[in-house]
């Protein structure tokens, strides 16, 4: 759906975390918490397009058990400087995650994926076509791309974090 509507929508991924004693906790443990900080830093430093390239590599090649080493190959493949991301994680990763925690807590979000369209929580089917339809229905003037069909078959997630 993002590939179809990319420049027409303001897509912002967020992370479901909690903060305990200034430590980031994630739904699937410490490896995911660290990866959440890396991804937030990739968005912060490089923007959403590089993040998509990175996430595509991670989803196709990494798992939760190897993400702490596999992320480096994903970064290299995506044109991301690992040292910049490592610096960001150590310097502002916790602060970025505190912002995520405040946002998801205030909205009552506890599962992913959760889609919010123009401030409204989406509660429909979790298929690409259903997501596209919901996003397109939120436009005052629908872009031409909304007339295209995207794959409707539910595909199991390949990534593990």
C-alpha positions, 0 to 999 in steps of 0.5 A: 500500500505504501508503494502505491500511495507513498507520496500521497500519504504521511506514513509514520511508523511507531513502536510499541514499547514500555520504559522501566527504570530508563530501560526500553522493553518491547513486546518480544524482548530485548532484541526487539527493543534494541531493534526498535531503537535502531529503526527509530534512529534510521527514520530520524537520521535517514528518513522513511525511504531508507527505513523501508529499504532497511525493513525490507531487508530485515523482513526477508533476511533476519530473525529476532534471534540474529537481528543484533548481527543481521541488522549490520548487513541490512544497514549496509545493503540499504546505504545506512552508516552503522556508526551513525545509527549506533551513535543515535541509539546511544545518544537519543534512542531512549528519548525516542522510545520514551516519545513512542511510549507516550504516544502509544499509551495515550492512544491505548495501542498494544498490538501491531500492526495498528493503523491510525488514519487521520487520527482515527483507529482503524478496526477492519481487516488486516489485508493490503486491499483493506488497508488501502481502501480505508486510507483511500476512503479518508481522502477528500479527493481520492488519488488515481492510485486508489483505483488500483487493486493491491494483493488482498491475500493475507500473508504471514509476516516474515520478520520477527521483530 
